[in-house]
Amino acid sequence: MEQSGEEAEADGFVGKLTRRTRSGGRLWSAEIKGRAVFESMKPDARVCDVARRYGVKAQQLTTWRRLARAGRLALVTDDAACGFHGS
């Protein structure tokens, strides 16, 4: 299940939600996780603010950050061509 176009465009992350599991949980692409982690590691960023923009709990973003530090999740920089034009 994807977000409607209006919901996705309102927060600047078109297509951020890729699909849901049978139990209703959300599955995020590695690109989205990497972009969120990258944004959360900027000097002036707060994890709770970035998490809110991506529609996840700060706890989830913290887990993704831990995976990135362990080398199990690649960061997606602003310069990467991943098809997203959000801020």
Biopython code that builds the backbone (N, CA, C, O; Angstrom):
import numpy as np
from Bio.PDB.StructureBuilder import StructureBuilder

atoms = [
    (1, "MET", "N", (0.842, -1.176, 0.000)),
    (1, "MET", "CA", (0.000, 0.000, 0.000)),
    (1, "MET", "C", (0.881, 1.231, 0.000)),
    (1, "MET", "O", (1.773, 1.358, 0.839)),
    (2, "GLU", "N", (0.644, 2.129, -0.921)),
    (2, "GLU", "CA", (1.442, 3.342, -1.005)),
    (2, "GLU", "C", (0.630, 4.530, -0.536)),
    (2, "GLU", "O", (-0.598, 4.485, -0.466)),
    (3, "GLN", "N", (1.352, 5.601, -0.214)),
    (3, "GLN", "CA", (0.678, 6.836, 0.179)),
    (3, "GLN", "C", (0.004, 7.430, -1.033)),
    (3, "GLN", "O", (0.417, 7.196, -2.168)),
    (4, "SER", "N", (-1.036, 8.202, -0.783)),
    (4, "SER", "CA", (-1.655, 8.920, -1.880)),
    (4, "SER", "C", (-0.685, 9.995, -2.349)),
    (4, "SER", "O", (0.209, 10.393, -1.602)),
    (5, "GLY", "N", (-0.851, 10.456, -3.552)),
    (5, "GLY", "CA", (0.036, 11.468, -4.095)),
    (5, "GLY", "C", (0.085, 12.728, -3.259)),
    (5, "GLY", "O", (1.150, 13.319, -3.080)),
    (6, "GLU", "N", (-1.080, 13.150, -2.736)),
    (6, "GLU", "CA", (-1.126, 14.372, -1.927)),
    (6, "GLU", "C", (-0.336, 14.212, -0.641)),
    (6, "GLU", "O", (0.406, 15.118, -0.264)),
    (7, "GLU", "N", (-0.477, 13.074, 0.049)),
    (7, "GLU", "CA", (0.251, 12.842, 1.292)),
    (7, "GLU", "C", (1.749, 12.801, 1.038)),
    (7, "GLU", "O", (2.523, 13.399, 1.785)),
    (8, "ALA", "N", (2.158, 12.104, -0.002)),
    (8, "ALA", "CA", (3.574, 11.954, -0.294)),
    (8, "ALA", "C", (4.206, 13.282, -0.668)),
    (8, "ALA", "O", (5.310, 13.590, -0.220)),
    (9, "GLU", "N", (3.518, 14.075, -1.485)),
    (9, "GLU", "CA", (4.078, 15.348, -1.913)),
    (9, "GLU", "C", (4.084, 16.371, -0.782)),
    (9, "GLU", "O", (4.946, 17.249, -0.758)),
    (10, "ALA", "N", (3.155, 16.276, 0.141)),
    (10, "ALA", "CA", (3.064, 17.250, 1.221)),
    (10, "ALA", "C", (4.307, 17.242, 2.090)),
    (10, "ALA", "O", (4.713, 18.291, 2.591)),
    (11, "ASP", "N", (4.921, 16.078, 2.280)),
    (11, "ASP", "CA", (6.102, 16.036, 3.138)),
    (11, "ASP", "C", (7.396, 15.989, 2.326)),
    (11, "ASP", "O", (8.476, 15.926, 2.912)),
    (12, "GLY", "N", (7.315, 16.017, 0.990)),
    (12, "GLY", "CA", (8.505, 16.126, 0.167)),
    (12, "GLY", "C", (9.212, 14.826, -0.153)),
    (12, "GLY", "O", (10.295, 14.851, -0.738)),
    (13, "PHE", "N", (8.644, 13.705, 0.206)),
    (13, "PHE", "CA", (9.295, 12.426, -0.043)),
    (13, "PHE", "C", (8.383, 11.529, -0.854)),
    (13, "PHE", "O", (7.807, 10.576, -0.328)),
    (14, "VAL", "N", (8.255, 11.832, -2.123)),
    (14, "VAL", "CA", (7.368, 11.082, -2.995)),
    (14, "VAL", "C", (7.832, 9.636, -3.071)),
    (14, "VAL", "O", (8.997, 9.367, -3.362)),
    (15, "GLY", "N", (6.932, 8.715, -2.811)),
    (15, "GLY", "CA", (7.227, 7.297, -2.927)),
    (15, "GLY", "C", (8.048, 6.735, -1.790)),
    (15, "GLY", "O", (8.665, 5.682, -1.952)),
    (16, "LYS", "N", (8.080, 7.391, -0.653)),
    (16, "LYS", "CA", (8.942, 6.934, 0.427)),
    (16, "LYS", "C", (8.506, 5.602, 1.010)),
    (16, "LYS", "O", (9.348, 4.815, 1.442)),
    (17, "LEU", "N", (7.218, 5.337, 1.032)),
    (17, "LEU", "CA", (6.720, 4.091, 1.585)),
    (17, "LEU", "C", (6.593, 3.091, 0.453)),
    (17, "LEU", "O", (5.770, 3.265, -0.446)),
    (18, "THR", "N", (7.398, 2.052, 0.491)),
    (18, "THR", "CA", (7.399, 1.127, -0.626)),
    (18, "THR", "C", (6.284, 0.105, -0.541)),
    (18, "THR", "O", (5.622, -0.163, -1.544)),
    (19, "ARG", "N", (6.057, -0.476, 0.635)),
    (19, "ARG", "CA", (4.988, -1.464, 0.766)),
    (19, "ARG", "C", (4.782, -1.793, 2.236)),
    (19, "ARG", "O", (5.508, -1.325, 3.113)),
    (20, "ARG", "N", (3.779, -2.608, 2.469)),
    (20, "ARG", "CA", (3.472, -3.038, 3.830)),
    (20, "ARG", "C", (3.537, -4.563, 3.904)),
    (20, "ARG", "O", (3.317, -5.267, 2.918)),
    (21, "THR", "N", (3.846, -5.042, 5.099)),
    (21, "THR", "CA", (3.842, -6.486, 5.319)),
    (21, "THR", "C", (2.401, -6.937, 5.505)),
    (21, "THR", "O", (1.497, -6.107, 5.592)),
    (22, "ARG", "N", (2.184, -8.230, 5.566)),
    (22, "ARG", "CA", (0.831, -8.748, 5.779)),
    (22, "ARG", "C", (0.239, -8.257, 7.092)),
    (22, "ARG", "O", (-0.969, -8.043, 7.194)),
    (23, "SER", "N", (1.093, -8.078, 8.096)),
    (23, "SER", "CA", (0.606, -7.631, 9.400)),
    (23, "SER", "C", (0.430, -6.115, 9.470)),
    (23, "SER", "O", (0.013, -5.593, 10.504)),
    (24, "GLY", "N", (0.738, -5.405, 8.391)),
    (24, "GLY", "CA", (0.545, -3.960, 8.350)),
    (24, "GLY", "C", (1.797, -3.146, 8.620)),
    (24, "GLY", "O", (1.761, -1.918, 8.546)),
    (25, "GLY", "N", (2.911, -3.811, 8.934)),
    (25, "GLY", "CA", (4.164, -3.090, 9.162)),
    (25, "GLY", "C", (4.689, -2.492, 7.869)),
    (25, "GLY", "O", (4.423, -3.011, 6.785)),
    (26, "ARG", "N", (5.428, -1.411, 7.982)),
    (26, "ARG", "CA", (5.960, -0.749, 6.799)),
    (26, "ARG", "C", (7.349, -1.274, 6.475)),
    (26, "ARG", "O", (8.137, -1.578, 7.371)),
    (27, "LEU", "N", (7.636, -1.378, 5.197)),
    (27, "LEU", "CA", (8.959, -1.777, 4.724)),
    (27, "LEU", "C", (9.575, -0.590, 3.999)),
    (27, "LEU", "O", (8.989, -0.059, 3.056)),
    (28, "TRP", "N", (10.743, -0.179, 4.433)),
    (28, "TRP", "CA", (11.425, 0.976, 3.860)),
    (28, "TRP", "C", (12.585, 0.494, 3.005)),
    (28, "TRP", "O", (13.272, -0.460, 3.372)),
    (29, "SER", "N", (12.805, 1.135, 1.883)),
    (29, "SER", "CA", (13.921, 0.775, 1.019)),
    (29, "SER", "C", (15.241, 1.185, 1.677)),
    (29, "SER", "O", (15.275, 2.075, 2.526)),
    (30, "ALA", "N", (16.313, 0.527, 1.275)),
    (30, "ALA", "CA", (17.642, 0.865, 1.795)),
    (30, "ALA", "C", (18.005, 2.303, 1.436)),
    (30, "ALA", "O", (18.706, 2.973, 2.195)),
    (31, "GLU", "N", (17.532, 2.783, 0.282)),
    (31, "GLU", "CA", (17.809, 4.167, -0.123)),
    (31, "GLU", "C", (17.170, 5.169, 0.832)),
    (31, "GLU", "O", (17.802, 6.150, 1.223)),
    (32, "ILE", "N", (15.943, 4.928, 1.199)),
    (32, "ILE", "CA", (15.255, 5.836, 2.108)),
    (32, "ILE", "C", (15.905, 5.802, 3.483)),
    (32, "ILE", "O", (16.114, 6.846, 4.101)),
    (33, "LYS", "N", (16.222, 4.614, 3.960)),
    (33, "LYS", "CA", (16.898, 4.493, 5.257)),
    (33, "LYS", "C", (18.221, 5.251, 5.227)),
    (33, "LYS", "O", (18.536, 6.001, 6.151)),
    (34, "GLY", "N", (18.995, 5.053, 4.159)),
    (34, "GLY", "CA", (20.290, 5.713, 4.037)),
    (34, "GLY", "C", (20.183, 7.217, 3.980)),
    (34, "GLY", "O", (21.009, 7.925, 4.556)),
    (35, "ARG", "N", (19.165, 7.716, 3.284)),
    (35, "ARG", "CA", (18.958, 9.163, 3.189)),
    (35, "ARG", "C", (18.568, 9.732, 4.554)),
    (35, "ARG", "O", (19.074, 10.779, 4.957)),
    (36, "ALA", "N", (17.676, 9.050, 5.260)),
    (36, "ALA", "CA", (17.245, 9.523, 6.582)),
    (36, "ALA", "C", (18.429, 9.540, 7.552)),
    (36, "ALA", "O", (18.596, 10.491, 8.315)),
    (37, "VAL", "N", (19.245, 8.488, 7.520)),
    (37, "VAL", "CA", (20.413, 8.433, 8.406)),
    (37, "VAL", "C", (21.384, 9.554, 8.063)),
    (37, "VAL", "O", (21.898, 10.230, 8.954)),
    (38, "PHE", "N", (21.634, 9.752, 6.771)),
    (38, "PHE", "CA", (22.541, 10.814, 6.346)),
    (38, "PHE", "C", (22.060, 12.167, 6.859)),
    (38, "PHE", "O", (22.843, 12.948, 7.399)),
    (39, "GLU", "N", (20.766, 12.439, 6.686)),
    (39, "GLU", "CA", (20.213, 13.720, 7.145)),
    (39, "GLU", "C", (20.318, 13.853, 8.654)),
    (39, "GLU", "O", (20.579, 14.943, 9.164)),
    (40, "SER", "N", (20.117, 12.761, 9.369)),
    (40, "SER", "CA", (20.139, 12.826, 10.835)),
    (40, "SER", "C", (21.541, 13.028, 11.387)),
    (40, "SER", "O", (21.699, 13.405, 12.548)),
    (41, "MET", "N", (22.558, 12.784, 10.573)),
    (41, "MET", "CA", (23.936, 12.933, 11.032)),
    (41, "MET", "C", (24.525, 14.302, 10.715)),
    (41, "MET", "O", (25.679, 14.570, 11.052)),
    (42, "LYS", "N", (23.759, 15.162, 10.078)),
    (42, "LYS", "CA", (24.231, 16.522, 9.818)),
    (42, "LYS", "C", (24.366, 17.249, 11.153)),
    (42, "LYS", "O", (23.608, 16.974, 12.083)),
    (43, "PRO", "N", (25.320, 18.170, 11.258)),
    (43, "PRO", "CA", (25.604, 18.835, 12.536)),
    (43, "PRO", "C", (24.406, 19.490, 13.220)),
    (43, "PRO", "O", (24.300, 19.438, 14.445)),
    (44, "ASP", "N", (23.513, 20.096, 12.468)),
    (44, "ASP", "CA", (22.399, 20.817, 13.084)),
    (44, "ASP", "C", (21.105, 19.998, 13.156)),
    (44, "ASP", "O", (20.065, 20.517, 13.563)),
    (45, "ALA", "N", (21.165, 18.730, 12.766)),
    (45, "ALA", "CA", (19.965, 17.895, 12.712)),
    (45, "ALA", "C", (19.656, 17.255, 14.060)),
    (45, "ALA", "O", (20.552, 16.932, 14.840)),
    (46, "ARG", "N", (18.370, 17.083, 14.308)),
    (46, "ARG", "CA", (17.919, 16.347, 15.492)),
    (46, "ARG", "C", (17.211, 15.090, 15.016)),
    (46, "ARG", "O", (16.393, 15.141, 14.097)),
    (47, "VAL", "N", (17.524, 13.968, 15.638)),
    (47, "VAL", "CA", (16.954, 12.684, 15.232)),
    (47, "VAL", "C", (15.430, 12.747, 15.226)),
    (47, "VAL", "O", (14.795, 12.253, 14.294)),
    (48, "CYS", "N", (14.841, 13.345, 16.251)),
    (48, "CYS", "CA", (13.377, 13.378, 16.327)),
    (48, "CYS", "C", (12.764, 14.164, 15.167)),
    (48, "CYS", "O", (11.700, 13.794, 14.669)),
    (49, "ASP", "N", (13.417, 15.241, 14.731)),
    (49, "ASP", "CA", (12.895, 16.042, 13.616)),
    (49, "ASP", "C", (12.989, 15.287, 12.293)),
    (49, "ASP", "O", (12.044, 15.281, 11.504)),
    (50, "VAL", "N", (14.133, 14.652, 12.061)),
    (50, "VAL", "CA", (14.311, 13.887, 10.825)),
    (50, "VAL", "C", (13.329, 12.713, 10.797)),
    (50, "VAL", "O", (12.705, 12.446, 9.770)),
    (51, "ALA", "N", (13.196, 12.025, 11.909)),
    (51, "ALA", "CA", (12.277, 10.888, 11.989)),
    (51, "ALA", "C", (10.853, 11.327, 11.665)),
    (51, "ALA", "O", (10.136, 10.632, 10.944)),
    (52, "ARG", "N", (10.447, 12.458, 12.187)),
    (52, "ARG", "CA", (9.099, 12.972, 11.933)),
    (52, "ARG", "C", (8.903, 13.244, 10.445)),
    (52, "ARG", "O", (7.851, 12.923, 9.893)),
    (53, "ARG", "N", (9.914, 13.836, 9.785)),
    (53, "ARG", "CA", (9.811, 14.115, 8.343)),
    (53, "ARG", "C", (9.632, 12.845, 7.537)),
    (53, "ARG", "O", (8.933, 12.846, 6.524)),
    (54, "TYR", "N", (10.257, 11.756, 7.976)),
    (54, "TYR", "CA", (10.167, 10.493, 7.249)),
    (54, "TYR", "C", (9.006, 9.622, 7.717)),
    (54, "TYR", "O", (8.759, 8.561, 7.144)),
    (55, "GLY", "N", (8.305, 10.052, 8.735)),
    (55, "GLY", "CA", (7.153, 9.297, 9.199)),
    (55, "GLY", "C", (7.518, 8.041, 9.981)),
    (55, "GLY", "O", (6.781, 7.055, 9.962)),
    (56, "VAL", "N", (8.661, 8.080, 10.671)),
    (56, "VAL", "CA", (9.071, 6.943, 11.506)),
    (56, "VAL", "C", (9.291, 7.448, 12.929)),
    (56, "VAL", "O", (9.397, 8.652, 13.161)),
    (57, "LYS", "N", (9.357, 6.541, 13.849)),
    (57, "LYS", "CA", (9.667, 6.914, 15.233)),
    (57, "LYS", "C", (11.168, 7.139, 15.356)),
    (57, "LYS", "O", (11.959, 6.527, 14.638)),
    (58, "ALA", "N", (11.551, 8.020, 16.270)),
    (58, "ALA", "CA", (12.968, 8.311, 16.489)),
    (58, "ALA", "C", (13.729, 7.036, 16.836)),
    (58, "ALA", "O", (14.895, 6.885, 16.471)),
    (59, "GLN", "N", (13.081, 6.137, 17.529)),
    (59, "GLN", "CA", (13.679, 4.851, 17.889)),
    (59, "GLN", "C", (14.089, 4.067, 16.641)),
    (59, "GLN", "O", (15.168, 3.475, 16.600)),
    (60, "GLN", "N", (13.225, 4.066, 15.629)),
    (60, "GLN", "CA", (13.520, 3.344, 14.390)),
    (60, "GLN", "C", (14.712, 3.975, 13.677)),
    (60, "GLN", "O", (15.597, 3.267, 13.197)),
    (61, "LEU", "N", (14.734, 5.298, 13.607)),
    (61, "LEU", "CA", (15.848, 5.994, 12.964)),
    (61, "LEU", "C", (17.148, 5.723, 13.723)),
    (61, "LEU", "O", (18.203, 5.573, 13.106)),
    (62, "THR", "N", (17.084, 5.661, 15.021)),
    (62, "THR", "CA", (18.268, 5.350, 15.824)),
    (62, "THR", "C", (18.783, 3.957, 15.498)),
    (62, "THR", "O", (19.994, 3.743, 15.449)),
    (63, "THR", "N", (17.891, 3.017, 15.277)),
    (63, "THR", "CA", (18.296, 1.656, 14.874)),
    (63, "THR", "C", (18.983, 1.697, 13.517)),
    (63, "THR", "O", (20.007, 1.040, 13.324)),
    (64, "TRP", "N", (18.436, 2.458, 12.572)),
    (64, "TRP", "CA", (19.061, 2.580, 11.255)),
    (64, "TRP", "C", (20.440, 3.210, 11.373)),
    (64, "TRP", "O", (21.367, 2.803, 10.673)),
    (65, "ARG", "N", (20.587, 4.202, 12.254)),
    (65, "ARG", "CA", (21.893, 4.845, 12.466)),
    (65, "ARG", "C", (22.896, 3.829, 13.003)),
    (65, "ARG", "O", (24.058, 3.817, 12.597)),
    (66, "ARG", "N", (22.445, 2.986, 13.908)),
    (66, "ARG", "CA", (23.314, 1.952, 14.472)),
    (66, "ARG", "C", (23.766, 0.979, 13.375)),
    (66, "ARG", "O", (24.930, 0.581, 13.337)),
    (67, "LEU", "N", (22.849, 0.603, 12.490)),
    (67, "LEU", "CA", (23.189, -0.281, 11.376)),
    (67, "LEU", "C", (24.212, 0.380, 10.452)),
    (67, "LEU", "O", (25.133, -0.277, 9.969)),
    (68, "ALA", "N", (24.048, 1.671, 10.210)),
    (68, "ALA", "CA", (24.985, 2.402, 9.349)),
    (68, "ALA", "C", (26.380, 2.439, 9.976)),
    (68, "ALA", "O", (27.381, 2.240, 9.288)),
    (69, "ARG", "N", (26.437, 2.694, 11.275)),
    (69, "ARG", "CA", (27.745, 2.728, 11.957)),
    (69, "ARG", "C", (28.419, 1.364, 11.925)),
    (69, "ARG", "O", (29.646, 1.279, 11.904)),
    (70, "ALA", "N", (27.623, 0.292, 11.921)),
    (70, "ALA", "CA", (28.163, -1.061, 11.877)),
    (70, "ALA", "C", (28.505, -1.491, 10.446)),
    (70, "ALA", "O", (29.005, -2.595, 10.235)),
    (71, "GLY", "N", (28.236, -0.624, 9.462)),
    (71, "GLY", "CA", (28.537, -0.934, 8.069)),
    (71, "GLY", "C", (27.498, -1.806, 7.398)),
    (71, "GLY", "O", (27.772, -2.398, 6.354)),
    (72, "ARG", "N", (26.317, -1.899, 7.973)),
    (72, "ARG", "CA", (25.266, -2.750, 7.425)),
    (72, "ARG", "C", (24.197, -1.969, 6.675)),
    (72, "ARG", "O", (23.221, -2.542, 6.191)),
    (73, "LEU", "N", (24.390, -0.643, 6.583)),
    (73, "LEU", "CA", (23.459, 0.221, 5.866)),
    (73, "LEU", "C", (24.253, 1.355, 5.244)),
    (73, "LEU", "O", (24.973, 2.074, 5.937)),
    (74, "ALA", "N", (24.118, 1.513, 3.934)),
    (74, "ALA", "CA", (24.860, 2.564, 3.232)),
    (74, "ALA", "C", (24.107, 3.884, 3.317)),
    (74, "ALA", "O", (22.880, 3.922, 3.220)),
    (75, "LEU", "N", (24.859, 4.965, 3.501)),
    (75, "LEU", "CA", (24.258, 6.296, 3.523)),
    (75, "LEU", "C", (23.967, 6.747, 2.098)),
    (75, "LEU", "O", (24.681, 6.380, 1.165)),
    (76, "VAL", "N", (22.932, 7.534, 1.938)),
    (76, "VAL", "CA", (22.579, 8.117, 0.645)),
    (76, "VAL", "C", (22.724, 9.616, 0.800)),
    (76, "VAL", "O", (21.969, 10.248, 1.539)),
    (77, "THR", "N", (23.696, 10.187, 0.101)),
    (77, "THR", "CA", (23.952, 11.623, 0.206)),
    (77, "THR", "C", (23.008, 12.402, -0.689)),
    (77, "THR", "O", (22.288, 11.829, -1.506)),
    (78, "ASP", "N", (23.021, 13.703, -0.524)),
    (78, "ASP", "CA", (22.180, 14.575, -1.346)),
    (78, "ASP", "C", (22.549, 14.469, -2.819)),
    (78, "ASP", "O", (21.699, 14.674, -3.685)),
    (79, "ASP", "N", (23.800, 14.154, -3.109)),
    (79, "ASP", "CA", (24.273, 14.087, -4.488)),
    (79, "ASP", "C", (23.934, 12.775, -5.176)),
    (79, "ASP", "O", (24.057, 12.667, -6.396)),
    (80, "ALA", "N", (23.509, 11.777, -4.410)),
    (80, "ALA", "CA", (23.219, 10.463, -4.993)),
    (80, "ALA", "C", (21.968, 10.560, -5.845)),
    (80, "ALA", "O", (21.009, 11.248, -5.495)),
    (81, "ALA", "N", (21.995, 9.871, -6.950)),
    (81, "ALA", "CA", (20.854, 9.876, -7.859)),
    (81, "ALA", "C", (19.919, 8.727, -7.470)),
    (81, "ALA", "O", (20.053, 7.607, -7.964)),
    (82, "CYS", "N", (18.976, 9.023, -6.581)),
    (82, "CYS", "CA", (18.061, 7.961, -6.162)),
    (82, "CYS", "C", (16.627, 8.301, -6.536)),
    (82, "CYS", "O", (15.706, 7.569, -6.172)),
    (83, "GLY", "N", (16.423, 9.396, -7.253)),
    (83, "GLY", "CA", (15.092, 9.710, -7.742)),
    (83, "GLY", "C", (14.234, 10.519, -6.779)),
    (83, "GLY", "O", (13.038, 10.683, -7.023)),
    (84, "PHE", "N", (14.803, 11.027, -5.698)),
    (84, "PHE", "CA", (14.035, 11.809, -4.750)),
    (84, "PHE", "C", (14.448, 13.259, -4.872)),
    (84, "PHE", "O", (15.627, 13.575, -5.031)),
    (85, "HIS", "N", (13.463, 14.133, -4.797)),
    (85, "HIS", "CA", (13.732, 15.550, -4.944)),
    (85, "HIS", "C", (13.299, 16.332, -3.711)),
    (85, "HIS", "O", (13.108, 17.546, -3.782)),
    (86, "GLY", "N", (13.144, 15.652, -2.594)),
    (86, "GLY", "CA", (12.726, 16.308, -1.342)),
    (86, "GLY", "C", (13.893, 17.010, -0.703)),
    (86, "GLY", "O", (15.042, 16.851, -1.114)),
    (87, "SER", "N", (13.577, 17.796, 0.320)),
    (87, "SER", "CA", (14.649, 18.507, 1.028)),
    (87, "SER", "C", (15.080, 17.726, 2.241)),
    (87, "SER", "O", (15.973, 18.159, 2.969)),
]
sb = StructureBuilder()
sb.init_structure("model")
sb.init_model(0)
sb.init_chain("A")
sb.init_seg("    ")
for serial, (resi, resn, name, xyz) in enumerate(atoms, 1):
    if name == "N":
        sb.init_residue(resn, " ", resi, " ")
    sb.init_atom(name, np.array(xyz, "f"), 0.0, 1.0, " ", f" {name:<3s}", serial, name[0])
structure = sb.get_structure()
